[in-house]
């Protein structure tokens, strides 16, 4: 109904009123669309989780990864004001859990907004404190994260559900070659004895069925303690006698003793495959895992008796 200030025979006033109403409604719709178009802010403690967030969130998400430098030792990371600001502004925070990244739990406790939703990846795959924390090398982890994140994004943005589901399906399809490669290598290589300076690829070695030797040594290095003399001697003997066919070496957390093992492997003509705790620049998660599997395949084929 036209208000009392406008007579029904006042054509100009009625047209102006209708235009004002129309423009007002358009403005409201535009404002709502603009608000809806704002991407969901997602913060990932580690860049491999951030990569999955980008793949699932697509243009609807703005993703920040805190640990992203492949030359940085994750165990020596110190928080910064910029990281704290990112966490405070995030709607979703993804982190590993099980004491791998306790610094982000402290940041969430100090700066978490009321609407922030955390995703603890270890909880998705049933890992507990005391388990090996390098769960991103477990083939089951990233599909579980992708599904959980897709569900969370759909719950917050039902209108974008089709896009999230499409990107989730695309991610699942892109993981098929990784799963096939793991199955193929397991058929050929299960039971092959290997060793590592640190238990970074623990879950991947288990998926491949490899015999992972010298785990006490690896655990000591992971926990930043000195390996026992007997464990060092056993490790050196495995390399000198070529009892193992491959050495996995974490290039991000090197020290005198791990470097000694790497050099001893080279002297014994045992191939070395590098593994890291940060996704390399220029790769997505699928490419990173496939390149690691290809490196294992080449190394063990080369060292075949």
C-alpha positions in Angstrom: 0.0 0.0 0.0 1.2 3.5 -0.9 1.8 5.7 2.2 -0.1 8.8 3.1 2.5 11.2 1.6 1.7 9.8 -1.9 -1.7 10.3 -3.6 -2.8 7.6 -5.9 -3.2 10.1 -8.8 0.4 11.4 -8.2 2.0 9.4 -11.0 5.4 10.8 -10.6 5.5 10.2 -6.8 4.3 6.6 -7.3 6.9 5.9 -9.9 9.6 7.3 -7.7 8.4 5.2 -4.8 8.4 2.1 -6.8 11.9 2.8 -8.0 13.1 3.4 -4.4 11.6 0.2 -3.3 13.1 -1.7 -6.3 16.5 -0.1 -5.7 16.3 -0.9 -2.0 15.5 -4.5 -2.7 18.3 -4.8 -5.2 20.7 -3.3 -2.7 19.6 -5.8 0.0 20.0 -8.7 -2.5 23.4 -7.4 -3.6 24.5 -7.1 0.0 23.4 -10.6 0.8 25.2 -12.0 -2.3 28.3 -10.1 -1.3 28.2 -11.5 2.2 27.6 -15.0 0.8 30.4 -14.7 -1.7 33.0 -14.0 1.1 35.2 -17.1 1.2 35.3 -19.3 4.3 38.6 -18.6 6.1 40.4 -21.9 6.8 43.7 -22.1 8.6 45.7 -25.3 8.4 48.6 -25.9 10.8 50.5 -27.9 8.1 50.5 -27.2 4.4 49.5 -30.7 3.3 46.2 -30.2 5.2 45.9 -26.7 3.7 46.3 -28.3 0.3 43.3 -30.6 0.9 41.3 -27.6 2.2 42.0 -25.8 -1.1 41.0 -28.8 -3.2 37.7 -29.3 -1.4 36.9 -25.6 -0.6 37.8 -24.3 -4.1 36.8 -20.7 -4.7 34.5 -20.8 -1.7 37.5 -21.0 0.7 40.5 -18.8 1.6 43.2 -21.1 3.0 46.2 -20.2 5.0 48.9 -22.8 5.9 51.1 -22.0 8.8 53.9 -24.6 8.4 54.8 -24.5 4.7 58.6 -24.2 4.5 60.2 -27.5 3.5 63.5 -26.4 4.8 62.1 -25.7 8.3 62.2 -28.2 11.1 58.6 -28.5 12.2 59.7 -29.4 15.7 61.5 -26.0 16.0 58.5 -23.9 14.9 57.7 -20.8 17.0 54.4 -19.0 16.7 54.1 -15.5 15.4 51.6 -12.6 15.7 50.6 -13.1 12.1 49.8 -16.8 12.7 47.8 -15.8 15.8 45.8 -13.3 13.7 45.1 -15.9 11.1 43.8 -18.3 13.7 41.7 -15.7 15.3 40.0 -14.8 12.0 39.4 -18.4 10.9 36.1 -20.2 10.6 37.7 -23.6 10.4 41.1 -24.6 11.8 42.7 -28.0 10.7 45.5 -29.5 12.6 47.2 -32.8 13.2 46.7 -33.4 16.9 48.3 -36.1 19.1 51.0 -33.7 20.3 52.4 -33.1 16.9 51.4 -29.4 16.8 50.5 -28.4 20.4 51.3 -24.8 19.6 48.1 -24.4 17.6 46.0 -25.7 20.4 47.4 -23.0 22.6 46.7 -20.4 19.9 43.1 -21.6 19.7 42.7 -21.4 23.4 44.0 -17.8 23.4 42.5 -16.4 20.1 39.7 -18.7 18.9 36.6 -16.9 17.7 33.1 -18.1 18.9 32.2 -19.4 15.4 35.5 -21.3 14.8 35.2 -25.0 14.1 38.4 -27.1 14.7 39.1 -30.4 12.8 41.6 -32.6 14.6 42.8 -35.0 11.9 44.1 -37.6 14.3 40.6 -38.0 15.7 39.2 -38.7 12.2 41.4 -41.8 11.8 41.3 -43.0 15.4 44.9 -42.1 16.4 45.7 -41.4 20.0 48.5 -39.7 21.9 51.5 -42.0 21.9 50.8 -43.2 18.3 53.2 -42.2 15.6 52.1 -38.7 14.7 53.0 -38.6 11.0 49.5 -39.7 10.0 49.5 -37.8 6.7 51.5 -40.7 5.3 48.7 -43.1 6.2 46.7 -43.7 2.9 43.4 -43.5 4.9 44.0 -40.0 6.4 43.4 -37.5 3.6 40.2 -39.1 2.3 38.8 -39.0 5.8 39.8 -35.3 6.1 38.4 -34.4 2.7 35.0 -36.0 3.6 34.9 -34.4 7.0 35.7 -31.0 5.6 33.2 -31.3 2.8 30.5 -32.1 5.3 31.4 -29.2 7.5 31.5 -26.8 4.5 28.1 -28.0 3.3 26.6 -27.6 6.7 27.7 -24.0 6.8 26.9 -23.3 3.1 24.1 -25.5 1.8 23.8 -23.5 -1.3 27.3 -24.5 -2.3 26.7 -28.2 -1.6 27.0 -29.2 -5.3 30.4 -27.6 -5.7 31.8 -29.2 -2.5 30.5 -32.6 -3.5 31.9 -32.3 -7.0 35.3 -31.3 -5.6 35.2 -34.2 -3.1 34.4 -36.7 -5.9 37.3 -35.2 -8.0 39.7 -35.6 -5.1 38.6 -39.2 -4.4 39.1 -40.0 -8.1 42.6 -38.4 -8.1 43.6 -40.6 -5.2 42.9 -43.8 -7.2 46.3 -43.9 -8.8 48.0 -43.6 -5.4 46.0 -46.4 -4.0 46.7 -48.5 -7.1 50.4 -47.8 -6.8 50.5 -48.8 -3.1 48.7 -52.1 -3.9 51.0 -52.8 -6.8 54.2 -52.2 -4.8 52.9 -54.2 -1.9 52.4 -57.2 -4.2 56.0 -57.0 -5.4 57.8 -55.7 -2.3 56.1 -56.9 0.8 58.6 -58.2 3.4 61.5 -56.2 1.9 63.8 -55.0 4.8 64.3 -51.3 5.0 65.2 -48.7 7.6 64.9 -45.0 8.4 66.7 -42.3 10.3 63.3 -41.2 11.7 59.8 -42.8 11.6 58.3 -40.2 9.3 57.0 -42.6 6.6 56.0 -45.2 9.2 52.4 -45.6 8.0 53.3 -45.7 4.3 55.9 -48.4 5.0 53.2 -50.4 6.8 50.8 -50.0 3.9 53.5 -51.3 1.5 54.2 -54.3 3.8 57.9 -53.4 4.1 59.9 -54.7 7.1 60.7 -51.5 9.0 63.9 -52.2 11.0 65.6 -50.1 13.8 62.4 -48.6 15.1 63.9 -47.9 18.5 66.5 -45.7 16.9 63.9 -43.9 14.8 61.7 -43.3 17.9 64.6 -41.7 19.8 65.4 -39.4 16.9 61.7 -38.4 16.6 61.6 -37.6 20.3 64.9 -35.7 20.1 66.7 -38.0 22.5 70.0 -39.8 22.0 69.5 -43.4 20.6 71.0 -46.2 22.8 74.4 -47.4 21.9 73.0 -50.8 21.1 70.5 -49.3 18.8 73.2 -47.3 17.0 75.3 -50.4 16.6 72.4 -52.4 15.2 71.6 -49.7 12.7 75.2 -49.4 11.5 75.4 -53.2 11.2 72.3 -53.3 9.0 73.9 -50.8 6.7 77.4 -52.2 6.6 76.2 -55.8 6.0 73.5 -54.6 3.5 70.8 -56.3 5.5 68.5 -53.5 4.5 67.8 -52.5 0.9 66.7 -48.9 1.4 67.2 -46.0 3.8 64.6 -43.4 4.4 66.1 -40.1 5.5 64.2 -37.0 6.9 66.1 -34.1 5.4 64.3 -31.6 7.7 65.5 -32.9 11.0 69.2 -33.8 10.4 71.9 -34.1 13.0 75.3 -35.7 13.3 74.1 -39.2 13.9 71.5 -39.2 11.2 74.0 -37.8 8.7 76.4 -40.5 9.7 73.8 -43.1 8.8 73.1 -41.5 5.5 76.8 -41.4 4.6 77.2 -45.0 5.7 74.3 -46.1 3.5 75.9 -44.3 0.5 79.2 -46.0 1.2 77.4 -49.4 1.4 75.6 -48.6 -1.9 72.2 -48.6 -0.3 69.8 -46.2 -1.9 68.4 -43.3 0.1 64.9 -41.9 -0.3 64.2 -38.5 1.2 61.0 -38.0 3.1 59.8 -34.7 4.6 57.3 -33.4 7.1 56.2 -30.6 4.9 54.7 -30.8 1.4 57.2 -29.7 -1.2 56.4 -26.4 -3.1 54.7 -26.8 -6.4 53.0 -30.1 -5.6 49.6 -31.2 -4.5 49.2 -34.0 -1.9 48.5 -36.6 -4.6 51.6 -35.7 -6.6 53.8 -35.7 -3.5 52.7 -39.2 -2.5 53.0 -40.5 -6.0 56.5 -39.1 -6.3 57.5 -40.7 -3.0 56.1 -44.1 -4.2 57.9 -43.8 -7.5 61.2 -43.1 -5.6 60.7 -46.2 -3.5 59.9 -48.2 -6.6 63.1 -47.0 -8.4 65.3 -47.4 -5.4 64.2 -51.0 -4.6 64.3 -52.0 -8.2 67.8 -50.7 -8.5 68.9 -52.5 -5.3 67.3 -55.9 -6.2 69.7 -58.7 -5.5 
